[in-house]
Amino acid sequence: MKSIRLHETGDLRLHDELVPPTGEGETLIRVKAVGLCGSDLHWFTEGGIGDAKLGHPLVLGHEFAGETEDGQRVAVDPAISCGVCEFCLQGNPNLCANVIFAGHGAQDGALREAISWPRKCLYPLPDSLSYADGAMLEPLGVAIHSINLGHLQPGMTIGVFGCGPIGLLIIQLAKLSGAAQIIATDKLVHRVEAARRFGASQAFLVEDQHGLREMRAAVQERKVEVAFEVAGEQGAVDDALAAVLPGGKVILTGIPGDDKTSFSASTARRKGLTIKLVRRMKHTYPRAIELVAKGLVDVRSLVTHRFPLEKTAEAFHTAVQREGLKVIVEL
């Protein structure tokens, strides 16, 4: 079995390994498609994410779909929650105190030809969905959870600060939820253009002061009620807090590279803001599958680059350079 392991920062190596054994309640999955996520890029460029550090050669990859030994096409929830801790029992498995997550810490992920995973984490893929579509259900789940935390109502004005794949999915879901105005920002031209294509009312390139001034004028006029920060950058956090109305909500979906997020306490306090942080997702796969299968959310157009497993290093370099939108490794 071929696998790709991260040995140290920027050092991905192809290995030939044994097919992993299956434990109780598990099944073997032949991996067919793996999406590269921003958190994978943190591991690749920084050797960790947050307080989790690279301690052994790690197989990355948590956005994936494949085929079981009996031929069933499945999307895979990368989080294995324990089901018995207080957070699981309260219906919040994304906050599980004992969660195991693919491609994180000690748990190898999906950038390999086969992976053993619990059957409870598998979701059958409709025939209309490709394996790449199935891999995209994980970032769509994060976007759905973000929207849930925002408690959107029809007619609202929202802001999306950062238009990578999850930001673009949030734009689609906000439009579907009845947002009247969607203001989006990014530092990359092709992502600003994509934001417009996927439903943003206004999208601004904020790589310079001119673009920032235009964006700030727009949010003052439109009065943002819910702001989604999806860039993982301090500038996007600052823009989101500045843009939102008093009494509004700021949803922090992005993951900062230096494991720190800050904001002006006086601004947040005087505005009486509600600030929520997104922890992966919960109970979203059935809804994500339904949304894609019915054509209500477009995940396929977000995939701009595809690489075979042997060219995973090239795939990571493409993703790090922020070329295109979503990079997929196909097996």
Secondary structure, DSSP 8 states (H G I E B T S, - for coil): -EEEEEEETTEEEEEE-------TTEEEEEEEEEE--HHHHHHHHHSEETTEE--S-B----EEEEEETTS-EEEE--EE--S-SHHHHTT-GGG-TT-EETTBTTB--SSBSEEEEEGGGEEE--TTS-HHHHHTHHHHHHHHHHHHHHT--TT-EEEEE--SHHHHHHHHHHHHTT-SEEEEEESSHHHHHHHHHTT-SEEEE-SSHHHHHHHHHHHHHHTEEEEEE-S-SHHHHHHHHHHEEEEEEEEE----TTS-----HHHHHHHT-EEEE--S-SS-HHHHHHHHHTTSS--GGGEEEEEEGGGHHHHHHHHHTT-SSEEEEE-
